[in-house]
Amino acid sequence: MNQNVDDLLKIIANQFKPTKAGLDSNTEHFNEFFLSFSSHGPLKITSEPDAPVPSYWMVTPHSSSRKVILFLHGGVLNRGSTRGHQDLCQRISKHTGFSIFSVDYRLPPDHPFPAAVKDSVESYLWLRDEGFKARELVIAGISTGGTLTLSTLLALKEMGEELPLGGVCMSPVVDFKFPVVYSHLKDVKDWINYSALEDMRDMYLQGQSTSHGLVSPIYGDLEGLPPLLIPAGSRELLLCDINRFREVAVKKEVKVDLEVWQGMFHTWQLFYSHLRESEGSLRSVGEFIKGLTK
């Protein structure tokens, strides 16, 4: 398995080599690459014309129409969309029995922080206005979508809104100061690197503070958040910061299930066709979410 992972990491890294201009913002290239690892499972996708943000409903044959996951895609905050994550959403729906409502939030550099957070919050509130109860909703995301999951929960809490059942944050960025990442580099083999993280931070914040709780959730007021599941890989560049977040959250009496998957790397769940082990993580997501409804 290790050789398979190493080979896959080379393929991914080759696709996302940094350029002199910084981060590649070609969303279509990003989407096509991730779709090339698809499981080709059954999925029905329809756009939602009445939502405040471009959004899509995704359902599988056994999806409940009354239980919904608000899904926030990844993409280093300057690219990515629902389309590139549709297979991941299909598999999450399969394992949870929830329908997926995926949001194409606004992206920097044209729309820096807090645009993506505002779009995510408005999408949750729209679902509530459509009649979904908080206990019928979960927020989930991957990579920077995992970050937005936490930021959305914190923003909703600040607003006094009723919070959803829980949150699933796959490989989230929790601290945009990256205090541990650089010293951790020598011990990690991941496909993201410190330079890319810095470029992403500069593009997203454009001079705004990294200490803002809705930017870096580790500095937010975590008390009172719903249960969280955080899957991360043992080869994850962000793992030390994720561990720090868990420690802070637990001290605030937040229930956090941190799952560290041996030999895995940033967002490994996306690479089904080359890495069938990714399905184990999504089965665990299903167990976690089903457990919230009991």
N, C-alpha and C positions, 0 to 999 in steps of 0.2 A: 504494500500500500504506500509506503514512504516514497518509492520511486515514482509511482503514479502521481502522488501529490507534487513532487518536485518537478515532474514533467509538465503538469498542469500549471504550476506557478510560472514556469518559463513562458508558456503560451500566453497567459494573462499579462505578464509583465511586458512581453513584446508588443501586445496590443495597445498598452497604455504608457508607452515611453514618453517621458516629458519632452517638450519641444522648447526652443528658445523663446517662444511666445508664452510659455507657461502651460497651464492645463488646457488640454484639448476640449473644446466645448461642443463637439459634434455629437449631438444627442442621437441621431439616427445611426451613426456608426456604433455608438455605445449600445443601443437597443439591439441591433442586428447581432452583435457579438454575443450578448447574453442569451438571445433567443436560439443561438446555434447549439446550446446545451439543453434544449427543451426535452421534456418527457413526452410531449404531444398528448397529454391527457385531455379528456373532454372538458370543454369550457365554453360558456356562452357569455359574450361581452356586449353590453349595450351602453351607449353614452347617456348621461343624465342632463338634459337640456335646461332643467330648472335649478340646478345647483349653482352656488355662488362662484365656484371655481370649476374649470374643466375637470370632469369626473366621470368615472365608469363603474357600472355594476358588473360584477363577475360572479357567475354561479356555476356550480357543478351539479350533477344529477341529484345529489342528496343535500344540497344547501337549504338551510332554513331561510324563509323570507322574513322572519321576525328576529333573527339574530345576525348582527352585522359587525364586521371588522372594518374600521376605518384604516385603510392601508396607505402608508407614506413611503414612496419609493426612495431608493438610494441614487447615487450619481455624483458624489463629490460636490453637491450643491450647485453645480453649474451645468449639469446635463442629466440625462436620464428622464424617464417618464413611465407611465403605466405600461406602455407597450413592451418595453424591455423586461418588465417584471411579471408579465402575465402568466408565465408558467409557474413561477414561484407562488403567485396568488392562487392559481389553480390547485396546487398541491396543499397550500395552507387551508383552502376551503375544503378540500377532500378530507383532511385530517381533523378539522374542527367541526365541520357541519355548518359553519357560518357562511353567509354571503359576504362578498368582498365589495367595499366601496373605496375605490382607489382614486386619489386626488393628484392631478398634475399642477402642483403648486408653482408659484412664480419663482424664477431662478435668477441668481446674480450672473453677470455683473449689472444687468439692467435693473434688477430688483434685489438689492441687498437686504440683510436683516433690517427689520423684522418681517418682511413680506411673506416668506414661507410659513412663519409661525402664525401670522394673521390668517393666511389662507387655510391652514390646518384647523385653527380654532373655528373659523366661520363654517367649515365643512362639518365639524362635529355639531355645532349649534343648528345647522340646517337639518341634519338628521334628527335632532331632537324636535325641531319644529314640525318635521314630517311625521311625528308620532312615535318615534322609537324612544323607549325608556332607557335611562342610563344603564340599567341592569341588563339590557339587551345589546349593549355596545362594548367593544374592545378596541383599543388603538394599537396598531402594530406597524413597525417599520424596520428597514434594514439599512445599515451604514448610517449616512446622515439622516435617513428616514427614521432610524432608531433614535437619533438625537432629537429630531422633531417630535417624536412620540413623547419623550420626556418633557420637552419644551411646551408642547400642547397641554399636557396634564398640569404642568405648573401654571400656565397662563389661565386655564379654566379654574384652577383652584383660587388664584388671585381674584378672579371675577366673581367668585362665590357660586359657580355653577356646580351642579351635581356631577360627580365624576363617574366615568365608565367602570365596568367590572374590573378592568386591569389593563396592563400594558405589556407588549412584547417588543423588546429592543434587541435586534440582532446586530452585533458588532457596532454599537453606537460610539460616536465621538462624545465624550462626556466633559472634556476640559480642553477648550481651544487654546489654552496656554501651553499645552503639551509639556508639562514639567518633567515627566518621567520618560517620555518617548525617546528622546535623543540618547540618553544613557542606556536605554534598553535595546538600541539598534543592534549592537554587536551580538546579542543573544537570539535574534529573531530572523526568521526567513519568511517574509510576507511579500505580497505583490504591491502594497502601497509603501511609500517611503516618506521620510521627514520633509523632504523638499516639496513633495506634492501636498502634504498637509499644510505647510506654510502658505503655499499658493492658494489653497482652498480658503484658508482663514482670511487672507488678505482680500480675496475676491468677495467673500461673504460679508465681512464686517466693514471693509472700506474705512478703517480708522476707528470704528466703535470699540467699546471696551470688551475684552475677553472675560471680564469678571461678572458680566450681567448674567443673572440666573437663567434667563431664557436663551442665552447664547451657550453658556457652559452649565448644564444642569447640575453639576456637582456643587455649584455655588448658590443654587436656588433653595427656597424654603421647602424641603422635601417632606416635612411632617404632614401626615394626612393623605399622602398619595396612596392609590390602590395597589394591590399586589403586582409585582413586576417579574417577568421572566427575561433574563439576559443571557442568551447563548453567545459564547465567544470561543475562538480557537486558541489552542495552546501556543500556536505560532503567530498569534495576532500581535501586530505592532502596538495596538492600543490596549493590550490586556492589563498592564499595570495600572493604567488610569481607570479602567473598568473595575478592577479590584478596589481601588480607592473609592470609587463611587459607591460600590456596594457597602463598604465599611461605614461611610458617612450616612447612607440611607438607613442601614440597620440601626445605627445609633438614634435615628429619628423614628424608630419603630415602624419602618416600612418593611413589609414582607418582600424580600428579594430572593429569587431563585437564580443564582449565577451558575450556569452550566459551562464548564470549560471542556471542550471536545478535543481529545488528544490528537495531535498531528494536524489539526485543521487550522485554517488561516482566515483572513478577513472575508466575510460574506460567502463562505464556501457553499452555503445552501443553494446558491444560484446555478451551480455547475453539475446538474443532475446526470447528464449523459456520460461524463467522464468520472464522476465521483458519486456513486450510488449511496455512499455513506451519508450524503447530504440529507437523505430521506429520514434518517434517524433523528436528526434535529427537528424536522418538521413534525414527526410523530410526537416528539416531546412537547412541541408547541400545542399540538392537539390535546394532549393529556392535560397540560396546564390550563388551557382555556375551558375545556370540558369540566375540569375541577372547580373552576370559578362559578359555574352555573349550578352546582349541586347544593 
